[in-house]
Amino acid sequence: MVIRFNIKTSSQGLLNITREVNKQFKTQQPTEGLCTLFIRHTSASLIIQENADPSAKRDLEVWLNQLVKENDPLYTHTFEGPDDMPAHIKSILTATSLSIPYSQGELALGTWQGIYLWEHRHHGGFREIVMHMG
């Protein structure tokens, strides 16, 4: 079964979407299997990361922005602005899909794990997520 839903992002950074994923997941009353999440964009990504200490989120955002800088003279894909090519690079360094097992109707995330949408553009928008359960 496949569900599609949108997440609104407003700026660059990590957005915890665990609650929304769980909400969509529970509508189907699944029992056991594998949940796959896929983001249909090339300038945003999905990750599973610590959801307890906000400093982990901040450190990841700072680190990736240091690793993939804007305005690199090597970039030729610059028509949509200085954050566009870095956003594409960041999405290939992270992930566009996640697989999470589920059992007894619950996603098998660890205690400190959250599901994040990582917006790589300065001005976000609606990001479509496709969820498959099987």
C-alpha positions in Angstrom: 0.0 0.0 0.0 1.3 3.5 -0.9 0.5 6.8 0.8 1.6 10.2 -0.5 1.7 13.3 1.7 3.3 16.7 1.7 5.5 18.4 4.3 5.9 22.2 4.2 9.4 23.4 4.8 10.2 27.1 5.3 14.0 27.2 5.4 17.2 25.2 5.2 17.7 22.7 8.0 16.5 19.5 9.6 12.8 19.2 10.3 11.6 16.3 12.5 8.8 14.6 10.7 8.4 11.5 12.9 5.0 12.6 14.2 3.6 13.1 10.7 5.1 9.8 9.4 3.6 8.0 12.4 0.2 9.7 11.8 0.2 8.6 8.1 1.5 5.1 9.0 -1.2 4.5 11.6 -4.0 5.3 9.1 -3.3 2.0 7.4 -3.3 -0.1 10.7 -0.2 -2.2 9.5 1.0 -5.1 11.5 4.4 -6.3 10.4 6.6 -5.5 7.4 8.9 -2.8 6.0 8.0 0.9 5.7 9.9 2.7 2.9 9.9 6.5 2.8 10.9 8.2 -0.4 11.2 12.0 -1.0 10.4 13.0 -4.6 12.9 15.9 -4.8 16.6 16.4 -5.7 17.3 19.2 -3.2 16.0 17.7 0.0 16.6 14.4 1.8 15.5 12.0 4.5 17.6 10.8 7.5 17.2 9.0 10.8 19.0 10.8 13.5 19.0 11.6 17.2 15.9 13.4 18.4 16.8 14.1 22.0 19.5 16.7 22.0 19.0 19.7 19.7 22.8 20.3 19.6 23.1 17.1 17.4 20.8 18.6 14.9 22.6 22.0 14.9 26.0 20.3 14.6 24.9 18.2 11.6 23.5 21.3 9.8 26.7 23.3 10.5 28.9 20.4 9.4 27.2 19.7 6.1 27.1 23.5 5.3 30.9 23.6 5.9 31.4 20.5 3.8 29.3 21.7 0.8 29.8 25.4 0.5 27.8 27.8 -1.6 29.3 29.9 -4.5 32.0 27.3 -5.3 33.6 28.5 -8.6 33.4 24.9 -9.9 29.6 25.0 -10.0 28.0 25.6 -13.4 24.5 24.8 -12.3 23.7 28.2 -10.8 20.6 29.4 -12.5 18.3 28.9 -9.5 20.6 30.6 -7.0 23.7 29.9 -4.9 22.0 27.2 -2.8 20.8 25.1 -5.7 23.9 23.0 -6.7 24.9 22.6 -3.0 21.4 21.3 -2.3 21.8 18.6 -5.0 25.2 17.6 -3.6 23.8 17.4 -0.1 21.0 15.2 -1.2 23.3 12.7 -2.7 25.5 12.6 0.4 22.5 11.9 2.6 19.5 9.8 1.4 16.3 10.1 -0.6 14.8 7.0 0.8 14.7 5.2 4.2 13.6 1.7 5.1 12.2 1.1 8.6 10.9 -2.2 9.8 7.6 -2.3 11.7 6.1 -4.8 14.1 2.9 -5.0 16.1 1.7 -1.8 14.3 4.7 0.3 15.4 7.7 1.6 13.5 10.8 -0.1 15.0 12.7 3.2 15.6 15.2 3.2 18.5 14.6 5.3 21.6 16.5 8.3 20.5 15.8 8.0 16.7 13.7 10.4 14.8 12.8 10.7 11.1 14.0 14.0 9.6 13.4 15.8 6.3 16.5 17.7 5.5 15.7 20.8 3.5 18.8 21.9 1.6 17.4 25.1 0.0 17.2 28.4 1.8 13.5 28.8 1.0 11.7 25.5 1.2 8.3 24.6 -0.1 6.1 21.6 -0.2 8.0 18.4 -0.2 6.2 15.2 -1.3 6.9 12.0 0.6 5.8 8.6 -0.7 5.4 5.9 1.9 5.1 2.2 1.0 4.3 -0.5 3.5 4.7 -4.1 2.7 
